Amino acid sequence: MPFNLTKKYNDLLDLLGMSERERTESLRRIFNRDIENNPAFTFNGKPIYPTPREDGQIAMENLFNHLTRKEVDKETHHREFDMSRSQRLHWIRHHIE
């Protein structure tokens, strides 16, 4: 799993063949490094951070789910894992920088 931390833009993350737990752990490492624990994650000199939802859902968890899952039911806002989004998660930092 740590090999995904070495991937550079525009390679895709290797997620095929991983269990759901392994995949989430690998993606979480990328997310933590590039977004959650990155004090330089700014745009036009202003820090980028998610705002909490009204239902009290943790903001970073909500952002992680948005970046790695797609909405499959607009009524219930149910989201499911999206391979193509997840394979490009590390591209976000490159585009922001």
Phi, psi and omega in degrees: 000321181298343180298336177294335178293342180267354181293142180246161174297132008247031171290155175264146176293147177270106183239345181294143178083359178268148172289167180300319179296314179297318180297314179297318179297317179295314179294323180295323177298317178296312181300314181297316181294312189274332188236295189296316183256022183253101180292343180268011180281084185227161174225126184053038177079002181249135180295142177259124178209148182282152175265144180293148178281161181296332181279005176084006180298139181301130188298314182293322178295321178297317178295316178302314179296322179295321184281342183243357182227158176242151180284126179251344178223106184293332181290314182263353183061029178290133181241145177233155181307136179238110184300314185294321176296314185294323180294342181251013184305320182287352177287335184302312181301317180300316182290323179291318180288000000 
